[in-house]
Amino acid sequence: MDISLMITLFLMGVIGSFISGMLGIGGAIINFPLLLYIPVMLGVGHFSAHEVSGITAIQVFFATIGGVLAYRKGGYLNKTLIVYMGISILVGSFIGGFGSTHMPERGINIVYGILALIAVIMMFIPKRRIDNLPSEQVKFNKWIAALLSFIVGIGAGIVGAGGAFLLVPIMLVVLKIPTRMTIATSLAITLISSIGAVSGKIATGQVPILPSLIMVVASLIASPIGANAGKRVNTKVLQVIMGILILATAVKTWIGIL
């Protein structure tokens, strides 16, 4: 592998993992389009959609480990949410990850574009302010949470994502979970989800080893730093940043598809 491509991958991994740690997402919403377009634009390399989804799956797994470790002592992890949504999304992501090998590259890109578009719409739906609600007063429908996370898992498994870019708006808008609890808990659920996606990608030979290792190293360095930064940023600002990022990547993806 060319040294310029290695440097490019590392820098993309650092940027994507810092942002993902800060926003409580695994990083696929950022790294999927970065890996697909930036190496080509810079003339340093090219990855197919199958390879990008494999690299992203590995990166998400390690990025979420760093984020969860940074949040574990803050009291923001909702164990009930993690159990119900985590088990459902794990099953769904394995199905999506394993089944994606039978999809053409355009199909994977379209799935990503649809997921990103749905996430954009949900991020900009007005939300009831519940950020100051004590953790013991947080209530939600467990079965709706499980069903939605299973559906998200299938789509996320296809593109090598943990699904947090959809879990976050679902938890904020549908389940009415406070923002910081959403960010911390979504990282834990995404970690579980990425196990299914990674298993499916590895089993079907969609993971380039060296590029994945470079992204992993970048993730382990940058994700905890981003998570610690996210604790000090206003929750409204975090939501706006998340919405802008998802909108930008959705527009870029659909331009490429159309």
N, C-alpha and C positions, 0 to 999 in steps of 0.2 A: 504494500500500500504506500502511495506517495506521501511524503512528509507534510505537504501542504494540505492534503485531505485530512490527515490525522489532526493537524492543528485546527482546521475548520470544524471538525467533529467535536473536538474538546471545547472550543469556544461556544459552539451552539449548545452543547450539553450544559455548560456552566450557566449560560443565560436562561435556557429553558428550565433548568432545575431550580435556580434561584426564584424565578417567577412562580413556578409550581409550588415550591415550599411556602412562599408568602401567601398564595391564594388558596392553598388547600386542594390543589389538583395534582394529578400525577405527572403532567407535562405533555401528554400526547397531543392535546389541542394545539400546543405550541410547536413541539418537535416534529410532528408528522409533516406539516408543510415546510418546515425548515429543512429537514432531511431530503424532502422530495425536490425542492426548488433551489436552495442556496448552493450546494455543490455544483449543480449544473450551471447556475448563473455565474459562479466564479471560475468555472472551467477546471475544477480540480477533481471531479468524479461524478458518478451517476449511480443512483440506487433505484431499483424497481419498487413498485408499490408494495409487493410482497416482502421485499427486504426491509423497506422502511417500517412496515408494520411489525416485523420481527425485532428490529433494533429498538423500536419504540416500546414494545412490550417489556423487554429486558430493562430498559432505562427507567420506565415507570415503576417497576418493582423495587429497584434500589432507591429511587428518588423518594418514594413514599415511606420507606424504612426510616430514612433520615428525618423526614417531616414528622412522623409519628413519635419518634424518640424525643424530638424537640418539644412536642405538645403534651407528652404523657403526664407531666407533673403539674399541668395547669388546671386540672379539673374540668377540661372541656370535652373529654371523650365520653360519649353516651354509649354505655355497654349494650343496652337493649337494642339500640339502632344498629350497632355493629353486628350483633348476632343475626337479627332478622334480615337486614339488607346484605350483610356479608355472605351468608350462606347462599342466598338467592343469586347474587351477582356472580359468585364463584361458579355455580353450575352454568349460568348463562354465558359467562365469558369463555368457559372451556368449550361449550358447543360452538360459539362463534369463532374462537381461535382455531379449532380443529376443522371446522367447515370452510374457513376462508381459503384453504388451499385449492378448492374447486371453483373459486370465483376468479374472473378476469381482473386485471389491474384497474380497468375503468369502473368495475363494480365496487371494488374496495374504496376508490376515491369518491364514488357517489354515496356510499354508506357514510363515509366520513362527512361529506358535505351536508347530508340530511341531518345527521346528529348535531353538527355545528349550528345549522340553521334553527333547529328546535331549541338548542341551548340559548341562542341569541334572543329568540322570542321570549323565552321564559325569564331570562335575566332582566328584561326591561318591563316585565309585568309589575305594576305597583305592589309593594309588600307592606304588610302591617308591621309596625315597629315593635319588635319583641326582644330586642337585643339585651335589655336589662332584666329579662325574666330569669329567676333563679332556676338552677338545673333541676331541682326536685319538682318544679311546677311545669316542666316541659312535657306535654302529652302529644301523642300522634297515633294514627291508625297503623298498627303493626302489619296487617295483611296488605294494605295498599302499598306500604313501604316495601314489602317483600316482592310484590308483583311488579312494581315499577323498576326495582333494581334488577330483577331477572331479565326484563325486556332490555334495559340499558346494557346489561352484561353481554347479551348476544351481539348487539351492534358494536360495543366496545371491543369485544374479543376479535371481531372481524378486522378492525383497524389497528389492533395491538394496543389499545388504550385501557386504562383502568376504569374509565367512565366517569371520573370526578367532574369533568366539565359539564356533564348532565346531572350527576348526583347533586352537585351544589345548588343549581336552581330548583331542582325537585324538592330538596330539603328546605330551602328558603320559602318557596312559593306554595307548594302543595302540603308539606308536612308542618310548616310554620316553626322551624327550628331556628334559634338565635344564631347570628352570623358566625361568631367565634366557635361555638359548638359545632356548627355545620362544617367549618373549615377543618377543625381538628378531627372530627368523626369521619368526614369524607376521606381524609387521608388513610385512616385505618381500614375503611371499607374498600378503598381503591387498592390498598396493599393486598387484601384478600382476593379481590377481583383479578389483579395482575398475575396471581399464581395460576389461575385458570387459563388466562390468555397466553402466558409464557409456556405452559405445558402444551397447549395446542400448537403453538408456533414451533416449538422445539421438535415435537412429535412429527410435524409435517415438513421439517427441514427449511424453515423460513427465516432462520436467525444467522446472519453473518457474524462470526465470532469476534474478530478484532475490532470492527466498528462498534459492536455492542459493548466490549470491554472499555473502550475509550469513553463512551457515553456514561457507563457505570461509574468510572472514576470521577468524572465531572459531576455526576449526580450526588455522590457521597460527600463531595466537597461543598457544593453550592446549595443543596436542598436544606440542610439544617440552618445555614446562614439566612436563607430566605424565610424559613419558618419563624426564626427569632425576630426578623424584621417585621413580619406580619403581625406579631403580637403588639407592636408599638404603633401600627398604622390604624387610622380611623376606619371602622367597619364599612361606612358608606363609601369611602375612597376605594377600599378593597373590591367592593361590588362593581363600582364604575370601571376600575382597571380590568376586572374579569370580563365585563360586558364588551368593552372595546376590543380586547384581545380576541375574544370569540367571534365578534363581528368581522374583524379584519381577516381572520383566517377563513371564515366561511365565504366571504366575498372572493378572496384569492382562489379558493378551491373551486368554486362554481365557475369562475372565469376560465380556469384551466379545463374544466369538464365541458363547458359549452363552446 
